[in-house]
């Protein structure tokens, strides 16, 4: 009985694994979009609250670094954010 | 009796050169003479509060006379203050070798258009929130019309934007919690910062939109351009739910002004005064005469203040009442 339960758990785990990656990727895309909306000003899209987004800068900068590496850019593409 | 008498916070606006600062100063003086503890705040980058009261005035309340305090706020100084606080927050969050580069970038970003304005707005909000308990009246002498409208409409615009961002962030966090974190809520400083900022805007909006606390008035003179500009301003503020109920009509030629030249001017002025009455039916009009000499010292300002007070009380007698 116990081994049967174990088999079910394992089966569940096996099913979830590929999706987990997919979900993580989806959420990361959402995160990227958020980044874009926040710093749209640097791309030339006016953002009424640009001044207030500066206070998010400390929290964003690390994520931003991950983002441009992931996008295949070795250096930050923006003048406004220089993380490396 | 005029509605402004009941307000705790009064914004005075108007086209450049119509006597905004003098009218604000007179209003503040009038309140202080009635022993209302009054703070007058100049937000016009071209400050002249200090010149009016012959006193050096800085960005903290300075006592001018009995029951009257004044301050002048400087947008560049305010935006610098904000930038410094952002830099402070960076400490410990960013790797030390990046700090200098990041500072340089922040300085550049702070030079973006709108930065000074946003800083000015922040300061106005904190003055309102912090000083409203210490003073009976706070009077803001604002910059010329366009500037003021933009400034007062900021919370409306910003709240919408911030709300959008906060909602989006919340959705991401919720999804993350449910799908990847087994229901454990995630800690997100970005969400917290956005949320705090949003609440600040909502607070500001609540105060500005509260007609029992806050009043708006424009100063104009009986001439074509100021009338047109005031008309547009009143309409624009209306669309942000900020209602101007009182106008100060300054520099009206007094009846005893004589001579052919002035008679002619008065004729033309009468047309404009009529137009003002016709255009601003919903507004209470306070008339201030043109004085023989400009309002350059305390005696003349007191005269101005007394006249304004009578008008506010509705006790004054003038030509427009006669018809």
Interface residues (C-beta under 8 A of the other chain):
Chain A: X20 X23 X24 X27 X30 X31 X34 X37 X38 X41 X47 X48 X49 X50 X51 X52 X54 X55 X56 X57 X58 X59 X60 X61 X62 X79 X80 X81 X82 X83 X84
Chain B: X79 X82 X83 X85 X86 X89 X90 X93 X94 X98 X101 X102 X104 X105 X106 X108 X109 X110 X112 X114 X115 X118 X119 X157 X158 X161 X162 X165 X168 X169 X171 X172 X175 X176 X179 X180 X189 X190 X193 X194 X197
